[in-house]
Structure formats: structure tokens, C-alpha cells
Amino acid sequence: MLALLADTHRTEDAGLVGRTATAVAEAEALVHAGDFTTPAVHAAVEDAAAGADARLYGVHGNSDAPALRERLPASRTVEALDRRFVVVHGHEHDRTALSLLARQEDADCVVVGHTHRPGIGTVGDVTLVNPGSHADPRGGPATHGEVRRRGETVAVAIVGGDGERRAIGQV
């Protein structure tokens, strides 16, 4: 399983509780679409991933400290579950730019954050996923994303901290 996070916006810890903590513990890889905020939070997320024997693939966001901006890329491409995911925070991308980035990276899915609004949609012919925020939701519940192989398909779900699926799609 690939776990998707974004917009942690904390100063000390990763804010991983409930189903989000379980998803990170079960993940083979963890993608974070930026706005950890501080190096301490990035380290806490990285430690949680490492504790699950998962690798963290993160990008920096607009609210990340300069030290994180220097350490993390603005975008990255991740291959997992026989799919290509391009990850970007999204504060510098409109839908057209996201579509072009997906095409440039030959991606099957774009993972973004920034808005704190979870959702699954499309941009061009590519799946667009915003996992929302597990630790700083705005206008809704705390959420994260879970991507799983289901036979020949790859399913993506937006899941609340309570474990309730709030949106489902395919990559």
C-alpha cells in the first residue's frame, strides 16, 4: 500500500493518529505532498515511515522552513504499484500546469496538497489526488490517501482518521 499525506503544518510532531497512523504503519511507501513546516516534523514523518520499513518520498511546500526547501525537491516522480506518480505541493500549479507536468513525467497520477481539501479527480487523462490534511484540516475532517493494487487495477481512496472512506477512484 502507498500512503499519501500532505499539509501537516505542525512544529514538533507528525500528528499521526487513528487510521492515518495505521496506514503509515502498513505502507510500503509514504508520499508527502509538502508543508511539513519544520525539520522536526519532517524527521518525525521520516521516522514513522522508517519504523514501517517504508520509504518517504516528500516534496517541499510553500510553508516549509528554508532548511526543508533546501533538502527537499519541489517535485518528484515515484514509481510504485506499477504506476508513475508525480508529486508536487501545488501552490505554483493550476490545472493546466499539473496536466503538463503529468505529461512531461509520463505519470499516471498527480498527488498535490496545498488546499487542505481532499479529493480525487482528473487533470487531462491523469488521476489527480489531494489527500487533504491529516493534522491540519480546514473545513472538513482529517484525511489521508491510500493507494492499493486490486488485481490489474490500482485503487485510490481518501480515508478519514476514523477509517471512513470519503472518496474512491482509480489510478
Rosetta blueprint (number, residue, H / E / L):
1 M L
2 L E
3 A E
4 L E
5 L E
6 A L
7 D L
8 T L
9 H L
10 R L
11 T L
12 E L
13 D L
14 A L
15 G L
16 L L
17 V L
18 G H
19 R H
20 T H
21 A H
22 T H
23 A H
24 V H
25 A H
26 E H
27 A L
28 E L
29 A E
30 L E
31 V E
32 H E
33 A L
34 G L
35 D L
36 F L
37 T L
38 T L
39 P H
40 A H
41 V H
42 H H
43 A H
44 A H
45 V H
46 E H
47 D H
48 A H
49 A H
50 A H
51 G H
52 A L
53 D L
54 A L
55 R E
56 L E
57 Y E
58 G E
59 V L
60 H L
61 G L
62 N L
63 S L
64 D L
65 A L
66 P H
67 A H
68 L H
69 R H
70 E H
71 R H
72 L L
73 P L
74 A L
75 S E
76 R E
77 T E
78 V E
79 E E
80 A E
81 L L
82 D L
83 R E
84 R E
85 F E
86 V E
87 V E
88 V E
89 H L
90 G L
91 H L
92 E L
93 H L
94 D L
95 R H
96 T H
97 A H
98 L H
99 S H
100 L H
101 L H
102 A H
103 R H
104 Q H
105 E L
106 D L
107 A L
108 D L
109 C E
110 V E
111 V E
112 V L
113 G L
114 H L
115 T L
116 H L
117 R L
118 P L
119 G E
120 I E
121 G E
122 T E
123 V E
124 G L
125 D L
126 V E
127 T E
128 L E
129 V E
130 N E
131 P L
132 G L
133 S L
134 H L
135 A L
136 D L
137 P L
138 R L
139 G L
140 G L
141 P L
142 A L
143 T E
144 H E
145 G E
146 E E
147 V E
148 R E
149 R E
150 R E
151 G L
152 E L
153 T E
154 V E
155 A E
156 V E
157 A E
158 I E
159 V E
160 G E
161 G L
162 D L
163 G L
164 E L
165 R E
166 R E
167 A E
168 I E
169 G E
170 Q E
171 V L
